[in-house]
């Protein structure tokens, strides 16, 4: 059953050096507050998993948290490249970064297999893309019924999944709505989970199209209003487009990024 704790306590208990960590949320409900807390707690050697690693993972990679990235698309949405990601992969700064690239469909099906307790998922995809020759968790199989050649992708079972949601009740049941992406599947696939929320309420009101994660599927709930910033939480906040633009300049230069990391995340005053 879910425990309601502080964000620092949730990250401290759930995420350990060397873990495979998925932080999901598409367009909105991206768990940025949790990502910043991982940086503050100086976690290392993480395998980061995310379908669309945008600036949340750019920050964590630049801070030295990651040794590998498993993903299907990477970029600063509407702006350009992820400069800390590129610097790590191309130049090994602040450390070497291994990558494993998939298609969106492949990643989504891997989460579904993990959530279903299955060893792999089957789809029509990857063939002819070249990705099937690069990713170790992709192989061709022959359908035993039709003889058709299909693609099998290994299940994703993160040690920890972290998401942001609009609400939880005091029993630890979680409610999210809007663009929900693969958050549900990612939580159900994981061994442990952390959910940051905009508010904790006495009772969850029904919402059309909302996803409810029962308390028994969640390990930790942490109250973190504004925890999706600079992305947004539908009905609670708006996207900070200016930050995404500003991030391009901050992240492009190692010294500028390090100053931002020290002052804005770690709360340290740089030496003069």
LOKE-409103 format. One record per residue: residue in one letter; x, z, y negated of N, C-alpha, C in turn. Coordinates in steps of 0.02 Angstrom, whole numbers, padded with zeros to 5 digits, always signed. Each point is the difference from the previous one (the first is absolute). Layout:
<recs>
AXZYXZYXZY/...
</recs>
This chain:
<recs>
X+00042+00000+00060-00042+00000-00060+00043+00000-00062/X-00025-00031-00052+00039-00007-00062+00011+00067-00034/X+00060+00008-00027+00016+00057-00042+00003-00024-00072/X-00030+00038-00046+00004-00016-00071+00058+00039-00029/X+00051-00035-00023+00062+00031-00024+00023-00036-00063/X+00053+00024-00030+00029-00035-00057+00034-00064+00024/X+00011-00047-00047+00033-00062+00018+00071+00013+00025/X+00036+00045-00034+00068+00016+00021+00001+00028+00071/X-00048+00044+00015-00003+00029+00067-00018-00052+00052/X-00046-00045-00017-00021-00052+00048+00058-00046+00017/X+00037-00024-00050+00057-00044+00012+00055+00037+00037/X+00011+00062-00020+00053+00039+00033-00014+00011+00074/X-00063+00010+00018-00017+00013+00070-00007-00064+00040/X-00022-00054-00031-00018-00060+00038+00057-00050+00008/X+00042-00007-00051+00050-00054+00000+00070+00029+00007/X+00035-00024+00050+00067+00024+00015+00049-00059-00003/X+00063+00015-00011+00051-00052+00000-00004-00039+00065/X+00004-00067-00006-00001-00043+00058-00069-00021+00023/X-00053+00026-00030-00068-00017+00020-00018-00072-00017/X-00049-00026+00037-00033-00063-00018-00061+00019-00041/X-00002-00023-00062-00051+00021-00048-00037-00061-00027/X-00066+00000+00007-00043-00052-00028-00036+00028-00061/X+00004-00035-00056-00038+00019-00060-00043-00060-00017/X-00064+00004+00014-00044-00057-00008-00050+00011-00058/X-00029-00055-00021-00045-00003-00057+00010-00068-00032/X-00052-00039-00005+00007-00069-00024-00033-00007-00069/X+00040-00018-00050-00022-00010-00069-00015+00066-00035/X-00043+00041+00031-00011+00067-00027+00012+00051+00055/X-00005+00063-00018+00011+00056+00047+00069-00002+00032/X+00050-00024-00037+00068+00001+00025+00029+00070-00012/X+00027+00033+00050+00017+00072-00006+00066+00013-00036/X+00003-00018-00063+00062+00006-00038+00023+00072-00009/X-00045+00046-00010+00021+00070-00009+00036+00025+00062/X-00024-00020+00058+00033+00020+00063+00069-00033+00005/X+00004-00063-00019+00065-00034+00002+00051+00035-00045/X-00022+00020-00060+00045+00035-00045+00022+00068+00028/X-00046+00033+00036+00017+00064+00030+00052-00008+00056/X-00005-00054+00038+00050-00014+00051+00069-00008-00033/X+00002-00034-00057+00063-00008-00037+00026+00068-00022/X-00044+00042-00028+00021+00066-00024+00028+00043+00057/X-00029-00007+00059+00023+00039+00057+00060-00032+00035/X+00023-00056-00027+00061-00033+00022+00001-00016+00075/X-00056-00027+00024-00002-00022+00069+00045-00061+00009/X+00030-00006+00059+00048-00053+00013-00014-00033+00068/X+00026-00062+00007-00001-00038+00062-00070-00015+00025/X-00047-00008-00047-00069-00015+00020-00007-00074+00018/X-00044-00013+00049-00024-00068+00012-00066-00005-00037/X-00001-00039-00054-00059-00006-00041-00042-00059+00023/X-00064+00011+00009-00046-00051+00024-00055-00008-00052/X-00014-00062-00019-00054-00014-00047-00013-00075+00000/X-00064-00019+00000-00015-00071+00000+00025-00034-00063/X-00009+00034-00058+00021-00030-00063+00042+00049-00040/X+00063+00007+00018+00042+00048-00036+00014-00022-00071/X-00037+00030-00047+00012-00016-00070+00044+00054-00029/X-00014+00023-00060+00049+00043-00033+00005+00070+00030/X-00049+00021+00040+00006+00066+00032+00061+00002+00046/X+00011-00055+00037+00058-00001+00044+00063-00022-00037/X-00007-00038-00054+00058-00016-00041+00032+00065-00025/X-00041+00047-00022+00025+00064-00023+00033+00039+00056/X-00031+00003+00058+00026+00039+00056+00064-00031+00028/X+00002-00066+00003+00061-00034+00023+00057+00012-00049/X-00014-00007-00065+00051+00012-00050+00025+00071-00001/X-00043+00047+00019+00020+00071+00002+00038+00018+00063/X+00009-00049+00045+00040+00013+00060-00038+00030+00058/X-00067-00006-00001-00040+00031+00053-00003-00041+00064/X+00013-00065-00004-00017-00045+00055+00062-00030+00033/X-00005-00010+00066+00051-00040+00035-00029-00065+00027/X-00068-00005+00002-00032-00060+00026-00068-00008-00033/X-00020-00063-00010-00066-00016-00027-00035-00048+00047/X-00061+00018+00021-00043-00042+00041-00059-00021-00043/X-00010-00065-00010-00048-00022-00051-00023-00071+00013/X-00048-00023-00042-00023-00069+00005+00001-00036-00067/X+00012+00034-00054+00008-00031-00067+00031+00052-00045/X+00044-00021-00045+00030+00047-00046+00005-00030-00070/X-00019+00038-00050+00007-00023-00069-00033+00048-00048/X+00013-00010-00064-00032+00037-00054-00060-00042-00021/X-00061+00021+00019-00059-00045-00006-00010-00025-00071/X-00002-00065-00007-00012-00031-00065+00060-00001-00046/X+00057+00026+00024+00059+00005-00043+00060-00037+00029/X+00019+00017+00062+00058-00032+00029+00029+00037+00059/X+00066+00002+00003+00035+00028+00057+00002+00076-00002/X+00016+00027+00059+00017+00071+00006+00076+00006-00002/X+00027+00019-00056+00072-00004-00010+00039+00052+00039/X-00028+00060+00010+00035+00050+00040+00000-00020+00074/X-00054-00029+00023-00004-00025+00069+00053-00055+00009/X+00002-00047-00046+00047-00056+00005+00072+00025-00002/X+00014+00047-00045+00068+00026-00007+00023+00034+00065/X-00047+00037+00031+00018+00034+00063+00012-00050+00055/X-00044-00049+00006+00007-00048+00055+00059-00047-00011/X+00010-00023-00061+00051-00050-00013+00069+00031-00011/X+00002+00060-00029+00064+00030-00020+00014+00068+00030/X-00048+00028+00036+00011+00065+00032+00001+00058-00048/X-00036-00006-00058-00003+00055-00048-00071+00027-00005/X-00009+00066+00007+00050+00053+00008+00025+00008+00071/X-00028-00040+00046+00022+00000+00070-00028-00062+00033/X+00025-00018+00059-00025-00059+00034-00073+00007+00020/X-00036-00055-00001-00071+00000+00017-00013-00055+00051/X-00028+00020+00057-00021-00048+00051-00073-00019-00014/X-00018-00063+00014-00070-00020-00010-00028-00030+00065/X-00065+00008+00007-00038-00031+00055-00064-00029-00031/X-00004-00066-00001-00054-00033-00036-00053-00027+00048/X-00063+00009-00020-00057-00023+00040-00049-00038-00045/X-00051-00028+00031-00057-00026-00038-00049+00056-00014/X-00044-00011-00049-00053+00050-00014-00042+00012+00063/X-00020-00054+00033-00041+00007+00059+00036+00039+00055/X+00065-00014+00006+00039+00036+00050+00003+00074-00014/X+00013+00019-00062+00003+00070-00018-00067+00035+00010/X-00054-00033-00022-00066+00030+00007-00017+00011+00074/X+00015-00050+00041-00014+00007+00072+00044+00053+00032/X+00060+00008-00023+00044+00053+00027-00029+00069-00015/X-00026+00010-00061-00033+00063-00015-00062+00011+00044/X-00040-00053+00009-00060+00006+00041+00018+00020+00071/X+00052-00030+00028+00021+00018+00067+00022+00073+00003/X+00038+00022-00049+00021+00070-00002-00059+00047-00005/X-00048-00017-00043-00059+00042-00009-00043+00002+00063/X+00002-00054+00040-00041-00005+00060+00035+00028+00062/X+00061+00023-00008+00037+00026+00057+00023-00053+00048/X+00007-00062-00024+00022-00056+00041+00074-00015-00014/X+00036-00029+00049+00071-00013-00011+00014-00061-00044/X-00049-00046-00004+00011-00060-00041-00067-00031-00018/X+00002-00047-00047-00058-00039-00020+00015-00073+00011/X-00053-00040+00006+00007-00072+00013-00034-00038-00057/X+00033-00053-00023-00028-00041-00053+00026-00070+00004/X-00033-00045-00035+00027-00068-00010+00038+00001-00066/X+00063-00002+00004+00040+00003-00061+00073+00000+00017/X+00041+00000-00052+00073+00001+00005+00029-00067+00024/X-00035-00035+00044+00029-00060+00030+00017-00051-00054/X+00062-00022+00000+00023-00050-00049+00024+00030-00065/X-00008+00065-00010+00021+00031-00063+00074+00018+00001/X+00029+00009+00058+00068+00024+00005+00004+00076+00003/X-00052+00034-00022+00001+00073+00001+00004+00027+00071/X-00029-00038+00047+00000+00025+00068+00069+00002+00030/X+00047-00036-00030+00069+00002+00025+00041+00055-00033/X-00027+00030-00053+00037+00050-00038-00024+00071+00013/X-00064+00008+00012-00029+00067+00008+00004+00021+00073/X+00027+00059+00014+00008+00021+00069-00065+00021+00034/X-00052+00008-00038-00064+00025+00027-00052-00055+00007/X+00023-00063+00006-00044-00057+00008+00023-00041+00060/X-00047-00021+00041+00017-00042+00057-00060-00044+00018/X+00013-00054+00035-00053-00044+00024-00026+00025+00068/X-00065-00006+00010-00029+00016+00065-00049-00055+00019/X-00014-00004+00063-00049-00049+00025-00064+00035+00019/X-00056-00024-00028-00064+00031+00016-00014-00007+00075/X-00015+00056+00035-00012-00004+00072-00065-00035+00018/X-00043-00012-00049-00065-00031+00014-00002-00075-00016/X+00033-00019-00054-00004-00070-00023+00066-00037+00004/X+00055+00037+00008+00066-00031-00001+00026-00015-00069/X-00038+00018-00053+00021-00014-00069+00061+00044-00018/X+00046-00030-00037+00058+00038-00024-00020+00037-00064/X+00010+00065+00001-00019+00043-00057+00060+00043-00020/X-00009+00038-00053+00053+00044-00024-00020+00072+00010/X+00046+00039+00027-00010+00072+00007+00045+00037-00050/X-00028+00050-00033+00039+00041-00047-00005+00073+00022/X+00056+00034+00000+00003+00069+00023-00040+00045-00047/X-00031+00051+00028-00039+00048-00039+00046+00036-00050/X-00028+00015-00058+00034+00041-00050-00024+00072+00009/X+00046+00046+00012-00018+00071+00006+00046+00040-00046/X-00014+00001-00065+00044+00038-00046+00003+00074+00018/X+00056+00030-00016+00002+00073+00005-00048+00031-00050/X-00003-00031-00059-00042+00026-00054-00032-00059-00038/X-00065+00006-00014-00032-00046-00047-00022+00040-00061/X+00011-00028-00059-00020+00031-00063-00047-00048-00036/X-00057+00025-00022-00046-00040-00040-00026+00041-00058/X-00031-00033-00048-00035+00033-00054-00074-00016+00006/X-00043+00047-00016-00072-00010+00005-00034+00033-00060/X-00063-00017-00008-00037+00028-00056-00017+00074+00010/X-00023+00017+00061-00026+00067+00010+00016+00028+00068/X+00001+00066+00003-00003+00037+00064-00046+00059-00011/X-00032+00023+00053-00038+00062-00006+00044+00059+00022/X-00026+00059-00005+00041+00060+00013+00015+00010+00074/X-00033-00039+00042+00016+00001+00071+00055-00050+00019/X+00019-00043-00049+00053-00048+00013-00025-00069+00019/X-00065-00013-00003-00026-00067+00011+00016-00042-00063/X+00020-00062+00010+00025-00042-00054-00046-00060-00010/X-00011-00019-00063-00044-00056-00016+00037-00047-00049/X+00000-00064+00017+00029-00050-00045-00044-00061-00001/X+00001-00036-00057-00041-00060-00007+00034-00049-00047/X-00029-00060-00004+00031-00054-00037+00037-00045+00049/X+00057-00026-00020+00042-00040+00045+00036+00049+00046/X-00018-00001+00064+00027+00052+00044+00056-00024+00045/X+00014-00064+00003+00059-00023+00036+00003+00026+00071/X+00059+00024+00020+00011+00025+00068+00010+00076+00001/X-00022+00035-00052+00013+00071-00002-00028+00038+00061/X-00062-00016+00018-00030+00035+00058+00041-00011+00063/X+00017-00063+00014+00038-00015+00060+00069+00032-00001/X+00031+00000-00060+00067+00029-00005-00001+00075+00013/X-00051+00035-00025-00006+00072+00014-00012+00012+00074/X-00046-00038+00029-00017+00011+00071+00058-00018+00046/X+00045-00044-00022+00057-00019+00041+00057+00050-00003/X+00000+00044-00050+00058+00043-00012-00004+00066+00039/X+00058+00028+00011+00004+00066+00032-00019+00055-00049/X+00017-00009-00063-00018+00048-00053-00024-00040-00060/X-00037+00032-00045-00024-00035-00060-00005+00047-00059/X+00011-00029-00059-00008+00035-00063-00047-00042-00043/X-00052+00031-00027-00047-00034-00044-00001+00037-00066/X+00020-00035-00053-00008+00028-00067-00067-00023-00028/X-00032+00043-00039-00068-00016-00024-00007+00016-00074/X-00047-00036-00031-00015+00012-00070-00036+00066-00011/X-00043+00018+00046-00035+00064-00007-00020+00027+00069/X-00009+00065+00002-00026+00034+00059-00068+00028-00018/X-00050-00018+00039-00069+00017-00016-00031+00041+00056/X-00057+00030-00015-00034+00040+00051-00031-00044+00054/X-00025-00058-00021-00034-00044+00047+00013-00073-00019/X+00010-00043+00050+00010-00071-00013-00067-00035-00006/X-00013-00031-00058-00062-00037-00009+00007-00069+00033/X-00052-00025+00032+00004-00067+00030+00014-00053-00052/X+00043-00047+00018+00016-00056-00044-00005-00064+00041/X-00034-00052-00025-00004-00063+00037+00070-00028+00013/X+00014-00016+00062+00063-00031+00018+00059+00048+00003/X-00011+00064-00009+00055+00048+00000+00026+00011+00071/X+00064+00018+00005+00031+00020+00063+00006+00075-00001/X-00019+00032+00054+00008+00072+00007+00047+00013+00058/X+00054+00036-00013+00046+00021+00051-00016+00073+00017/X-00024+00015+00060-00016+00069+00017+00062+00044-00003/X-00010+00063-00012+00055+00047-00008+00046+00001+00060/X-00026-00013+00059+00042+00004+00059+00048-00059+00006/X-00008-00052-00043+00047-00056+00001+00055+00009-00052/X-00004+00051-00042+00045+00009-00056+00040+00065+00010/X+00064-00002-00016+00042+00060+00008+00000+00043-00063/X+00014-00033-00057+00004+00036-00064-00039-00037-00054/X-00035+00038-00041-00033-00025-00060+00031+00035-00060/X+00018-00038-00051+00029+00029-00061-00036-00026-00061/X-00019+00045-00044-00032-00019-00062+00052-00029-00047/X-00009-00063-00020+00048-00034-00044-00038-00047-00047/X-00034+00027-00050-00036-00044-00047+00048-00048-00035/X-00019-00063-00003+00045-00050-00028+00055-00020+00048/X-00007+00019+00063+00053-00012+00049+00012-00071+00018/X-00042-00047-00022+00010-00071+00013+00038-00035-00056/X+00010+00032-00056+00031-00032-00059+00070-00024+00017/X+00017-00060-00020-00032-00046-00048-00054-00046+00029/X-00011+00003+00066-00060-00035+00025-00060+00043-00020/X-00057-00013+00028-00059+00035-00023-00042+00026+00059/X-00047+00043-00016-00049+00024+00049-00068-00019-00027/X-00035-00044+00035-00064-00024-00023-00046+00058-00018/X-00031-00004-00060-00046+00049-00028+00036+00062-00028/X+00067+00002+00004+00037+00058-00027+00053-00020-00051/X+00031-00058+00008+00054-00019-00046+00005-00076-00002/X+00040-00025-00048+00010-00072-00006+00074-00015+00011/X+00013-00063+00018+00068-00021+00014+00042+00000-00064/X+00060+00026+00004+00046+00001-00057+00043-00063+00002/X-00028-00055-00025+00036-00063+00002+00066+00002-00038/X+00003+00039-00054+00061+00004-00040+00057+00030+00041/X-00016+00047+00045+00054+00029+00040+00030-00051+00047/X-00042-00041+00030+00026-00052+00045+00047-00047-00036/X-00018-00017-00062+00044-00043-00040+00064+00037-00018/X-00006+00062-00021+00059+00039-00019+00046+00011+00059/X-00029+00004+00061+00041+00014+00059+00052-00055+00011/X-00016-00061-00019+00047-00055+00011+00066+00014-00035/X-00003+00024-00062+00062+00015-00037+00033+00063+00026/X-00039+00051+00016+00027+00063+00025+00038-00012+00065/X-00030-00038+00045+00028-00008+00067+00055-00053+00004/X+00003-00043-00049+00049-00055+00002+00072+00025-00005/X+00009+00055-00035+00067+00025-00015+00011+00067+00036/X+00055+00007+00035+00013+00062+00038+00002+00061-00045/X+00033-00005-00056+00006+00058-00044-00068+00019-00030/X-00039-00049-00021-00066+00014-00027-00045+00032+00052/X+00004-00026+00061-00039+00029+00055+00021+00072+00013/X+00065+00013+00002+00024+00067+00015-00022+00049-00054/X+00002-00022-00064-00024+00043-00054-00074+00015+00010/X-00040-00051+00015-00072+00011+00012-00011+00048+00058/X+00038-00009+00053-00007+00043+00059+00015+00073-00018/X+00054+00010-00036+00020+00068-00017-00048+00034-00048/X-00023-00037-00050-00041+00032-00052-00074+00002+00019/X-00026-00053+00029-00072-00005+00013-00021+00028+00067/X+00043-00001+00050-00018+00022+00067+00033+00067+00017/X+00064+00004-00008+00035+00061+00020+00002+00052-00055/X-00018-00020-00061-00003+00047-00055+00068+00025-00021/X+00051-00041+00011+00068+00020-00018+00019-00033-00066/X+00039+00035-00039+00024-00027-00063+00068-00031+00013/X+00008-00065-00012+00065-00032+00013+00055+00028-00043/X+00060+00003+00029+00058+00025-00038+00017-00048-00056/X+00021+00027-00055+00019-00042-00056+00075-00014+00002/
</recs>
